[in-house]
Amino acid sequence: MDITIEEIEKNLRSLPKEFFGQVNDYIDLLKSKAKIETDWADHLTDSQKQSIERGIDDIKNGRTHSHEEAKRKIKQYLLERSK
């Protein structure tokens, strides 16, 4: 059974006023939850999508570095810069 706005309004009218704040907070929570459930990928810019595609292409073609290798190279770079 679908609930109509009229039924919700009727329930709200019968609710003690001291609960209005809690009801409003819950409505805000539901709205933010609905916003979060949308796919974040739908909100990417073209530039971000292109960057992701380049990253996928790099992975497919073996153009990646391990975490340890990256840390080593960064450490070496920083040591050279500090001289």
DSSP file (Angstrom, degrees, kcal/mol; ACC not computed):
  #  RESIDUE AA STRUCTURE BP1 BP2  ACC     N-H-->O    O-->H-N    N-H-->O    O-->H-N    TCO  KAPPA ALPHA  PHI   PSI    X-CA   Y-CA   Z-CA
    1    1 A M              0   0    0      0, 0.0     2,-0.3     0, 0.0     0, 0.0   0.000 360.0 360.0 360.0 127.8    0.0    0.0    0.0
    2    2 A D        -     0   0    0      1,-0.0     2,-0.4     0, 0.0     0, 0.0  -0.628 360.0-133.8 -82.4 139.9    1.4    3.4   -1.0
    3    3 A I        -     0   0    0     -2,-0.3     2,-0.2     4,-0.0    -1,-0.0  -0.797  19.9-144.1 -94.6 134.2    1.2    6.1    1.6
    4    4 A T     >  -     0   0    0     -2,-0.4     4,-1.9     1,-0.1     3,-0.2  -0.532  23.0-114.8 -94.3 162.4   -0.1    9.5    0.3
    5    5 A I  H  > S+     0   0    0      1,-0.2     4,-2.9     2,-0.2     5,-0.2   0.865 117.6  59.4 -60.7 -36.0    1.0   12.9    1.4
    6    6 A E  H  > S+     0   0    0      1,-0.2     4,-2.3     2,-0.2    -1,-0.2   0.898 104.4  48.9 -61.4 -40.2   -2.5   13.4    2.8
    7    7 A E  H  > S+     0   0    0      2,-0.2     4,-2.2     1,-0.2    -1,-0.2   0.899 111.6  49.0 -67.0 -39.4   -2.0   10.5    5.1
    8    8 A I  H  X S+     0   0    0     -4,-1.9     4,-2.5     2,-0.2    -2,-0.2   0.925 111.0  50.2 -64.6 -43.6    1.4   11.8    6.2
    9    9 A E  H  X S+     0   0    0     -4,-2.9     4,-2.4     1,-0.2    -2,-0.2   0.901 109.0  52.2 -60.5 -40.8   -0.2   15.2    6.9
   10   10 A K  H  X S+     0   0    0     -4,-2.3     4,-1.3     1,-0.2    -1,-0.2   0.918 110.4  47.9 -62.2 -43.5   -2.9   13.7    8.9
   11   11 A N  H  X S+     0   0    0     -4,-2.2     4,-0.5     1,-0.2     3,-0.3   0.905 111.1  51.2 -63.5 -41.3   -0.4   11.8   11.0
   12   12 A L  H >< S+     0   0    0     -4,-2.5     3,-1.1     1,-0.2    -2,-0.2   0.898 106.6  54.0 -63.2 -40.3    1.6   15.0   11.5
   13   13 A R  H 3< S+     0   0    0     -4,-2.4    -1,-0.2     1,-0.3    -2,-0.2   0.802 109.2  48.6 -64.9 -28.3   -1.5   17.0   12.6
   14   14 A S  H 3< S+     0   0    0     -4,-1.3    -1,-0.3    -3,-0.3    -2,-0.2   0.519  92.4 100.4 -89.0  -4.4   -2.2   14.3   15.3
   15   15 A L  S << S-     0   0    0     -3,-1.1     5,-0.1    -4,-0.5     2,-0.0  -0.607  84.3-106.1 -83.5 137.7    1.4   14.4   16.6
   16   16 A P    >   -     0   0    0      0, 0.0     3,-2.2     0, 0.0     4,-0.3  -0.367  29.7-121.0 -59.9 141.1    2.2   16.4   19.7
   17   17 A K  G >  S+     0   0    0      1,-0.3     3,-1.7     2,-0.2     4,-0.4   0.769 107.0  70.8 -58.4 -28.8    4.1   19.6   18.8
   18   18 A E  G 3  S+     0   0    0      1,-0.3    -1,-0.3     2,-0.1     4,-0.3   0.662  96.7  53.6 -66.4 -12.3    7.1   18.6   20.9
   19   19 A F  G <> S+     0   0    0     -3,-2.2     4,-2.4     1,-0.1    -1,-0.3   0.504  81.0  91.7 -95.9  -5.7    7.9   15.9   18.3
   20   20 A F  H <> S+     0   0    0     -3,-1.7     4,-2.7    -4,-0.3     5,-0.2   0.892  84.7  52.0 -57.6 -42.1    7.9   18.2   15.3
   21   21 A G  H  > S+     0   0    0     -4,-0.4     4,-2.4     1,-0.2    -1,-0.2   0.908 110.5  47.7 -61.7 -42.6   11.7   18.9   15.6
   22   22 A Q  H  > S+     0   0    0     -4,-0.3     4,-2.3     2,-0.2    -1,-0.2   0.901 112.0  49.8 -65.8 -41.0   12.5   15.2   15.7
   23   23 A V  H  X S+     0   0    0     -4,-2.4     4,-2.3     2,-0.2    -2,-0.2   0.926 111.5  48.8 -62.8 -44.3   10.2   14.5   12.7
   24   24 A N  H  X S+     0   0    0     -4,-2.7     4,-2.2    -5,-0.2    -2,-0.2   0.903 110.4  50.8 -63.3 -41.3   11.9   17.3   10.7
   25   25 A D  H  X S+     0   0    0     -4,-2.4     4,-2.2     1,-0.2    -1,-0.2   0.900 110.1  50.5 -61.4 -40.8   15.3   16.0   11.6
   26   26 A Y  H  X S+     0   0    0     -4,-2.3     4,-2.5     2,-0.2    -2,-0.2   0.888 108.1  52.2 -66.3 -38.7   14.3   12.5   10.4
   27   27 A I  H  X S+     0   0    0     -4,-2.3     4,-2.3     2,-0.2    -1,-0.2   0.924 109.6  49.7 -62.0 -43.8   13.0   14.0    7.1
   28   28 A D  H  X S+     0   0    0     -4,-2.2     4,-2.4     1,-0.2    -2,-0.2   0.900 109.9  51.7 -60.7 -41.0   16.4   15.7    6.6
   29   29 A L  H  X S+     0   0    0     -4,-2.2     4,-2.4     1,-0.2    -2,-0.2   0.925 109.8  48.5 -61.1 -45.9   18.2   12.4    7.4
   30   30 A L  H  X S+     0   0    0     -4,-2.5     4,-2.2     1,-0.2    -1,-0.2   0.891 111.0  51.0 -62.6 -39.7   16.0   10.6    4.8
   31   31 A K  H  X S+     0   0    0     -4,-2.3     4,-1.8     2,-0.2    -1,-0.2   0.912 111.9  46.2 -65.3 -42.2   16.7   13.3    2.2
   32   32 A S  H  X S+     0   0    0     -4,-2.4     4,-2.1     1,-0.2    -2,-0.2   0.873 110.9  53.5 -69.2 -34.8   20.5   13.1    2.7
   33   33 A K  H  X S+     0   0    0     -4,-2.4     4,-1.8     1,-0.2    -2,-0.2   0.909 108.2  50.0 -63.8 -41.9   20.4    9.3    2.6
   34   34 A A  H  < S+     0   0    0     -4,-2.2     4,-0.4     1,-0.2    -1,-0.2   0.875 109.9  51.3 -63.9 -37.1   18.6    9.5   -0.7
   35   35 A K  H >< S+     0   0    0     -4,-1.8     3,-1.0     1,-0.2    -2,-0.2   0.903 109.4  49.9 -66.8 -41.0   21.2   11.9   -2.0
   36   36 A I  H 3< S+     0   0    0     -4,-2.1    -1,-0.2     1,-0.2    -2,-0.2   0.839 101.7  63.2 -66.1 -34.2   24.1    9.6   -0.9
   37   37 A E  T 3< S+     0   0    0     -4,-1.8    -1,-0.2    -5,-0.1    -2,-0.2   0.590  80.8  99.4 -72.7  -9.2   22.5    6.6   -2.6
   38   38 A T  S <  S-     0   0    0     -3,-1.0     2,-0.4    -4,-0.4    -3,-0.0  -0.513  93.4 -94.1 -73.8 150.2   22.8    8.2   -6.0
   39   39 A D    >   -     0   0    0      1,-0.2     3,-1.7    -2,-0.2     4,-0.3  -0.497  26.5-148.9 -70.3 120.6   25.8    7.0   -8.0
   40   40 A W  G >  S+     0   0    0     -2,-0.4     3,-1.8     1,-0.3    -1,-0.2   0.795  94.5  68.3 -60.4 -28.0   28.8    9.3   -7.4
   41   41 A A  G >  S+     0   0    0      1,-0.3     3,-1.2     2,-0.2    -1,-0.3   0.769  87.5  66.6 -64.6 -24.2   30.0    8.5  -10.9
   42   42 A D  G <  S+     0   0    0     -3,-1.7    -1,-0.3     1,-0.2    -2,-0.2   0.667 100.4  51.1 -68.2 -14.9   27.0   10.3  -12.3
   43   43 A H  G <  S+     0   0    0     -3,-1.8    -1,-0.2    -4,-0.3    -2,-0.2   0.285  81.5 118.3-108.5   9.2   28.5   13.5  -10.9
   44   44 A L    <   -     0   0    0     -3,-1.2     2,-0.1    -4,-0.1    -3,-0.0  -0.487  63.1-122.2 -76.1 146.2   32.0   13.3  -12.3
   45   45 A T     >  -     0   0    0     -2,-0.2     4,-2.3     1,-0.1     5,-0.2  -0.389  26.6-107.9 -77.8 164.8   33.2   16.0  -14.6
   46   46 A D  H  > S+     0   0    0      1,-0.2     4,-2.5     2,-0.2     5,-0.2   0.892 122.1  54.3 -59.5 -39.5   34.4   15.1  -18.1
   47   47 A S  H  > S+     0   0    0      1,-0.2     4,-2.1     2,-0.2    -1,-0.2   0.900 108.4  48.0 -61.8 -42.1   38.0   15.8  -17.0
   48   48 A Q  H  > S+     0   0    0      2,-0.2     4,-2.1     1,-0.2    -2,-0.2   0.902 111.2  50.5 -66.1 -41.2   37.6   13.4  -14.1
   49   49 A K  H  X S+     0   0    0     -4,-2.3     4,-2.3     1,-0.2    -2,-0.2   0.904 110.5  49.7 -63.1 -41.5   36.2   10.7  -16.3
   50   50 A Q  H  X S+     0   0    0     -4,-2.5     4,-2.3     2,-0.2    -1,-0.2   0.892 109.4  52.0 -64.5 -39.5   39.1   11.1  -18.8
   51   51 A S  H  X S+     0   0    0     -4,-2.1     4,-2.1     2,-0.2    -1,-0.2   0.900 109.6  49.1 -63.4 -41.5   41.6   10.9  -15.9
   52   52 A I  H  X S+     0   0    0     -4,-2.1     4,-2.4     2,-0.2    -2,-0.2   0.917 110.1  51.3 -63.7 -43.6   40.0    7.6  -14.7
   53   53 A E  H  X S+     0   0    0     -4,-2.3     4,-2.4     1,-0.2    -2,-0.2   0.897 109.1  50.7 -61.6 -40.9   40.1    6.2  -18.3
   54   54 A R  H  X S+     0   0    0     -4,-2.3     4,-2.5     2,-0.2    -1,-0.2   0.901 110.2  50.7 -63.0 -40.0   43.8    7.1  -18.6
   55   55 A G  H  X S+     0   0    0     -4,-2.1     4,-2.2     2,-0.2    -2,-0.2   0.904 109.9  48.8 -63.9 -41.9   44.4    5.3  -15.3
   56   56 A I  H  X S+     0   0    0     -4,-2.4     4,-2.6     2,-0.2    -2,-0.2   0.910 111.2  50.7 -63.3 -42.2   42.6    2.2  -16.4
   57   57 A D  H  X S+     0   0    0     -4,-2.4     4,-1.8     1,-0.2     6,-0.2   0.901 108.5  52.3 -62.2 -41.4   44.7    2.3  -19.6
   58   58 A D  H  <>S+     0   0    0     -4,-2.5     5,-2.8     2,-0.2    -2,-0.2   0.919 110.6  47.7 -60.1 -43.8   47.9    2.6  -17.6
   59   59 A I  H ><5S+     0   0    0     -4,-2.2     3,-1.5     1,-0.2    -2,-0.2   0.937 111.2  50.2 -63.0 -47.2   46.9   -0.4  -15.5
   60   60 A K  H 3<5S+     0   0    0     -4,-2.6    -1,-0.2     1,-0.3    -2,-0.2   0.821 114.6  45.0 -61.0 -31.6   46.0   -2.5  -18.6
   61   61 A N  T 3<5S-     0   0    0     -4,-1.8    -1,-0.3    -5,-0.2    -2,-0.2   0.212 115.8-110.3-101.8  14.4   49.3   -1.6  -20.2
   62   62 A G  T < 5S+     0   0    0     -3,-1.5     2,-1.3     1,-0.2    -3,-0.2   0.690  70.6 140.6  71.7  19.1   51.5   -2.2  -17.2
   63   63 A R      < +     0   0    0     -5,-2.8     2,-0.3    -6,-0.2    -1,-0.2  -0.458  40.1 109.2 -92.8  63.7   52.4    1.4  -16.6
   64   64 A T        -     0   0    0     -2,-1.3     2,-0.3    -5,-0.1    -5,-0.0  -0.877  53.8-145.9-133.0 164.7   52.1    1.2  -12.8
   65   65 A H        -     0   0    0     -2,-0.3    -2,-0.0     3,-0.0    -3,-0.0  -0.974  24.8-113.1-130.7 145.3   54.5    1.2   -9.8
   66   66 A S     >  -     0   0    0     -2,-0.3     4,-2.3     1,-0.1     5,-0.2  -0.303  30.4-112.0 -70.4 162.3   54.2   -0.7   -6.5
   67   67 A H  H  > S+     0   0    0      1,-0.2     4,-2.5     2,-0.2     5,-0.2   0.908 119.3  51.4 -60.8 -42.7   53.6    1.3   -3.3
   68   68 A E  H  > S+     0   0    0      1,-0.2     4,-2.3     2,-0.2    -1,-0.2   0.905 109.6  49.4 -63.3 -41.7   57.1    0.4   -2.1
   69   69 A E  H  > S+     0   0    0      2,-0.2     4,-2.5     1,-0.2    -1,-0.2   0.909 111.1  49.5 -64.3 -42.0   58.7    1.6   -5.4
   70   70 A A  H  X S+     0   0    0     -4,-2.3     4,-2.5     2,-0.2     5,-0.2   0.921 111.0  49.4 -63.4 -44.0   56.8    4.9   -5.2
   71   71 A K  H  X S+     0   0    0     -4,-2.5     4,-2.5     1,-0.2    -1,-0.2   0.909 111.6  49.7 -61.0 -42.0   57.8    5.4   -1.6
   72   72 A R  H  X S+     0   0    0     -4,-2.3     4,-2.5     2,-0.2    -2,-0.2   0.925 112.2  46.9 -63.4 -45.3   61.5    4.7   -2.5
   73   73 A K  H  X S+     0   0    0     -4,-2.5     4,-2.5     2,-0.2    -2,-0.2   0.896 113.3  48.3 -65.7 -40.4   61.4    7.1   -5.4
   74   74 A I  H  X S+     0   0    0     -4,-2.5     4,-2.7     2,-0.2    -1,-0.2   0.917 111.8  49.6 -65.9 -42.8   59.8    9.9   -3.4
   75   75 A K  H  X S+     0   0    0     -4,-2.5     4,-2.3    -5,-0.2    -2,-0.2   0.931 112.3  47.9 -60.9 -45.3   62.2    9.4   -0.6
   76   76 A Q  H  X S+     0   0    0     -4,-2.5     4,-2.2     1,-0.2    -2,-0.2   0.914 111.9  50.1 -61.6 -43.8   65.1    9.6   -3.0
   77   77 A Y  H  X S+     0   0    0     -4,-2.5     4,-2.1     1,-0.2    -2,-0.2   0.923 111.4  47.9 -61.1 -45.9   63.7   12.7   -4.7
   78   78 A L  H  X S+     0   0    0     -4,-2.7     4,-1.5     1,-0.2    -1,-0.2   0.878 110.3  52.0 -65.6 -37.9   63.2   14.5   -1.4
   79   79 A L  H  < S+     0   0    0     -4,-2.3     4,-0.4     1,-0.2    -1,-0.2   0.911 110.7  48.0 -64.3 -41.6   66.8   13.6   -0.2
   80   80 A E  H >< S+     0   0    0     -4,-2.2     3,-0.9     1,-0.2    -2,-0.2   0.876 111.0  51.1 -66.2 -37.3   68.2   15.0   -3.5
   81   81 A R  H 3< S+     0   0    0     -4,-2.1    -1,-0.2     1,-0.2    -2,-0.2   0.787 104.3  58.0 -70.3 -27.6   66.1   18.2   -3.1
   82   82 A S  T 3<        0   0    0     -4,-1.5    -1,-0.2     1,-0.2    -2,-0.2   0.526 360.0 360.0 -83.8  -4.3   67.3   18.8    0.5
   83   83 A K    <         0   0    0     -3,-0.9    -1,-0.2    -4,-0.4    -2,-0.1   0.477 360.0 360.0 -76.1 360.0   71.0   18.9   -0.5
